[in-house]
């Protein structure tokens, strides 16, 4: 069954309370999800959906020595991400919509035989103290048109849900409902998802352990995701004329051949 929200691919819209509640329920409820991995306080589920042949993925992990505020900052901070995200080719904030919404660009390095992917998304967030949500969905912005040789993926609804369990004990849940496009067979993407998702969580945890020391030397006062005046003064303002429709977004996708793919092509150490 598809997850539906008021947020549509290609449309810039400020999320409603119901959208945040729906994303929270996706993170908390496990009905219809298949448990794929359960080890070392990390659980991975998958779920079929009606939007594409690619399964939704959900990863939940409990960190016994990371406070929720630090984890939230790590997930937000674009400068710090450049230091730890080994899959990122390029990341950039394009514009600010309001103090809790922006539009950004993210390009992902894929190991052979896969083509690189990129995404343009509206990112939205909500900080309730003991729980925090960050999620995104794909839009199309004139500042970042499709690039030759890179496949433009689609995020229907992807993000993080953080819950404070104790002072330095945080539960992180990641949910992705997306489509990498191209001519990848569904089995390949679903296999990669199960391999890759737990590794991403591990890298986020390692990044969180080093964040406070890094931030103390890199503009410690600058956290635009938490300070509205910084958010609205540090980025260009959103112009609706720069965002194309869903139809144009779909038409702009370049179909690139990735050759014949076999399971043997996907080696765990590459991810």
C-alpha positions as CSV (number, residue, x, y, z in Angstrom):
1,X,0.0,0.0,0.0
2,X,1.4,3.4,-0.9
3,X,2.0,6.0,1.7
4,X,0.2,9.3,0.8
5,X,0.8,12.8,2.1
6,X,-0.1,16.3,0.9
7,X,3.5,16.5,-0.4
8,X,3.8,15.7,-4.1
9,X,6.9,15.1,-6.2
10,X,7.7,18.2,-8.1
11,X,5.5,20.5,-5.9
12,X,6.9,22.8,-3.3
13,X,4.6,22.9,-0.3
14,X,5.0,23.6,3.4
15,X,4.2,20.4,5.2
16,X,1.1,20.1,7.4
17,X,1.0,18.7,10.9
18,X,-0.6,15.6,9.3
19,X,2.5,15.1,7.1
20,X,4.8,14.9,10.1
21,X,2.4,12.6,11.9
22,X,2.2,10.3,8.9
23,X,6.0,10.2,8.6
24,X,6.3,9.5,12.4
25,X,3.8,6.6,12.0
26,X,5.9,5.2,9.1
27,X,8.8,5.1,11.5
28,X,7.0,3.6,14.5
29,X,4.6,1.1,13.0
30,X,5.8,-2.2,11.5
31,X,2.6,-3.7,10.1
32,X,3.3,-4.8,6.5
33,X,7.0,-4.4,6.9
34,X,9.4,-7.4,6.5
35,X,12.3,-7.6,9.0
36,X,15.5,-8.2,7.0
37,X,18.2,-7.5,9.6
38,X,18.2,-7.6,13.4
39,X,21.7,-7.4,15.0
40,X,23.7,-5.1,17.3
41,X,20.8,-2.8,18.1
42,X,20.2,-2.2,14.4
43,X,17.0,-3.4,12.6
44,X,16.2,-3.2,8.9
45,X,12.8,-3.6,7.3
46,X,11.5,-3.5,3.7
47,X,8.1,-3.0,2.4
48,X,6.5,-3.1,-1.1
49,X,4.7,0.0,-2.3
50,X,2.6,1.2,-5.2
51,X,4.7,4.1,-6.3
52,X,7.5,2.0,-7.8
53,X,9.0,-1.6,-8.0
54,X,11.6,-0.6,-5.5
55,X,10.9,-1.4,-1.9
56,X,10.7,1.1,0.9
57,X,13.4,0.6,3.5
58,X,13.4,1.4,7.2
59,X,16.4,1.3,9.5
60,X,16.2,1.7,13.3
61,X,19.1,1.9,15.7
62,X,19.6,2.9,19.3
63,X,22.8,4.8,20.3
64,X,23.6,4.5,24.0
65,X,26.1,7.4,24.1
66,X,24.8,10.1,21.7
67,X,22.4,12.9,22.8
68,X,19.5,13.8,20.5
69,X,20.7,17.4,19.9
70,X,24.1,16.2,18.6
71,X,22.5,13.7,16.3
72,X,20.1,16.3,14.9
73,X,22.9,18.7,14.2
74,X,24.9,16.0,12.4
75,X,22.0,15.2,10.1
76,X,21.5,18.9,9.3
77,X,25.1,20.3,9.0
78,X,26.0,20.4,5.3
79,X,29.6,21.4,6.0
80,X,30.3,18.6,8.4
81,X,28.7,16.1,6.0
82,X,31.5,16.8,3.6
83,X,33.9,15.3,6.1
84,X,32.2,12.0,6.7
85,X,29.8,11.1,3.9
86,X,31.9,9.0,1.6
87,X,29.1,8.6,-1.0
88,X,28.6,12.3,-1.5
89,X,30.0,13.7,-4.7
90,X,28.4,17.1,-4.2
91,X,26.0,18.7,-1.8
92,X,24.6,22.3,-1.9
93,X,21.7,24.3,-0.4
94,X,19.9,26.1,-3.2
95,X,17.4,28.4,-1.4
96,X,15.4,28.9,1.8
97,X,11.6,28.6,1.7
98,X,11.0,29.5,5.3
99,X,12.9,28.8,8.6
100,X,11.9,25.1,8.5
101,X,12.1,24.3,4.8
102,X,14.8,24.6,2.1
103,X,15.7,23.2,-1.3
104,X,19.0,21.4,-1.8
105,X,21.0,19.3,-4.2
106,X,22.8,16.0,-3.4
107,X,24.9,13.9,-5.8
108,X,25.8,10.3,-4.9
109,X,28.9,8.4,-6.0
110,X,28.0,4.9,-7.1
111,X,30.6,2.1,-7.6
112,X,30.9,0.4,-11.0
113,X,28.9,-0.8,-12.8
114,X,26.4,1.7,-11.6
115,X,25.9,5.3,-12.8
116,X,26.0,8.1,-10.3
117,X,22.7,9.5,-9.1
118,X,21.6,12.9,-7.9
119,X,18.5,14.4,-6.2
120,X,17.0,17.9,-5.9
121,X,14.7,17.9,-2.9
122,X,12.7,20.1,-0.6
123,X,13.8,19.4,2.9
124,X,11.5,20.0,5.9
125,X,12.1,19.6,9.6
126,X,10.3,19.8,13.0
127,X,12.1,20.0,16.4
128,X,9.9,19.1,19.4
129,X,12.8,18.7,21.8
130,X,12.4,15.0,22.8
131,X,11.6,14.1,19.2
132,X,12.8,15.5,16.0
133,X,11.9,14.9,12.3
134,X,13.7,15.7,9.1
135,X,12.3,14.5,5.7
136,X,12.4,15.4,2.0
137,X,10.7,14.9,-1.3
138,X,11.9,15.6,-4.9
139,X,11.3,18.9,-6.7
140,X,12.9,20.4,-9.8
141,X,14.9,23.7,-9.5
142,X,16.3,25.6,-12.4
143,X,19.6,26.1,-10.5
144,X,20.3,22.3,-10.7
145,X,19.0,20.9,-14.1
146,X,19.8,17.3,-14.9
147,X,23.5,16.7,-15.6
148,X,24.9,14.6,-18.5
149,X,26.0,11.2,-17.3
150,X,24.2,11.4,-14.0
151,X,20.7,9.8,-13.4
152,X,18.2,12.0,-11.6
153,X,16.6,10.0,-8.8
154,X,13.2,10.6,-7.1
155,X,12.5,10.8,-3.4
156,X,8.8,10.4,-2.7
157,X,9.3,10.7,1.1
158,X,12.7,10.1,2.8
159,X,14.0,11.1,6.2
160,X,14.9,10.6,9.8
161,X,12.9,10.4,13.1
162,X,14.9,10.9,16.3
163,X,13.6,10.1,19.8
164,X,15.3,11.0,23.1
165,X,15.3,7.8,25.3
166,X,17.7,9.2,28.0
167,X,20.1,12.1,28.3
168,X,22.7,10.4,26.1
169,X,20.6,7.7,24.5
170,X,18.9,8.3,21.2
171,X,16.8,6.2,18.9
172,X,17.2,7.0,15.2
173,X,14.9,5.7,12.5
174,X,15.5,6.2,8.8
175,X,12.8,5.6,6.2
176,X,13.2,5.9,2.5
177,X,10.5,5.8,-0.2
178,X,12.5,6.6,-3.3
179,X,13.3,5.5,-6.9
180,X,16.8,5.6,-8.2
181,X,15.5,5.6,-11.8
182,X,17.7,4.4,-14.7
183,X,17.5,0.8,-15.9
184,X,18.4,-0.9,-12.6
185,X,16.5,-4.1,-12.0
186,X,14.4,-4.0,-8.8
187,X,16.3,-7.0,-7.3
188,X,19.6,-5.0,-7.6
189,X,18.2,-1.9,-5.8
190,X,16.5,-4.0,-3.1
191,X,19.8,-6.0,-2.5
192,X,21.8,-2.7,-2.3
193,X,19.3,-1.3,0.1
194,X,19.7,-4.1,2.6
195,X,23.5,-4.0,2.3
196,X,24.0,-0.2,2.3
197,X,21.4,1.1,4.8
198,X,23.1,-0.3,8.0
199,X,26.5,1.0,6.8
200,X,25.0,4.5,6.5
201,X,23.7,4.4,10.0
202,X,27.2,3.3,11.2
203,X,28.8,6.2,9.5
204,X,26.3,8.6,11.0
205,X,27.1,7.3,14.5
206,X,30.8,7.6,14.0
207,X,30.3,11.2,12.7
208,X,28.2,12.0,15.7
209,X,31.0,11.0,18.0
210,X,33.3,13.5,16.4
211,X,30.9,16.4,15.8
212,X,31.3,18.4,19.0
213,X,35.1,18.6,18.6
214,X,34.8,19.5,14.9
215,X,32.0,22.1,15.4
216,X,34.0,23.9,18.2
217,X,36.5,24.9,15.5
218,X,34.1,25.5,12.7
219,X,31.7,28.4,13.3
220,X,30.2,26.9,16.5
221,X,27.6,29.6,16.6
222,X,26.3,29.0,13.1
223,X,23.4,26.5,13.1
224,X,20.8,27.9,10.7
225,X,18.5,24.9,11.1
226,X,18.0,26.0,14.7
227,X,18.3,29.8,14.3
228,X,15.7,31.3,11.9
229,X,17.5,34.5,11.4
230,X,20.7,32.6,10.2
231,X,18.5,30.4,8.0
232,X,16.8,33.3,6.2
233,X,19.9,35.5,5.8
234,X,22.4,32.9,4.7
235,X,20.5,31.5,1.6
236,X,18.8,33.0,-1.4
237,X,15.0,33.3,-1.0
238,X,12.7,30.8,-2.7
239,X,11.2,32.0,-6.0
240,X,8.3,29.8,-7.2
241,X,9.2,30.6,-10.8
242,X,12.4,28.5,-10.4
243,X,10.5,25.3,-9.7
244,X,9.2,23.2,-12.6
245,X,6.1,20.9,-12.5
246,X,6.1,17.2,-11.8
247,X,5.6,16.5,-15.6
248,X,8.7,18.5,-16.5
249,X,10.7,16.7,-13.7
250,X,9.7,13.3,-15.2
251,X,10.5,14.4,-18.7
252,X,13.9,15.7,-17.8
253,X,15.2,12.4,-16.5
254,X,17.9,11.0,-18.7
255,X,17.8,7.3,-19.3
256,X,21.3,5.9,-19.2
257,X,22.2,2.3,-19.9
258,X,24.1,0.6,-17.1
259,X,24.7,-2.7,-18.9
260,X,23.8,-6.2,-17.8
261,X,23.9,-6.5,-14.0
262,X,24.6,-9.7,-12.1
263,X,24.5,-10.3,-8.4
264,X,28.3,-11.0,-8.5
265,X,28.8,-7.4,-9.5
266,X,27.7,-6.1,-6.1
267,X,30.5,-6.6,-3.6
268,X,29.9,-5.6,0.0
269,X,33.3,-3.9,0.4
270,X,32.3,-1.4,-2.4
271,X,29.6,0.2,-0.3
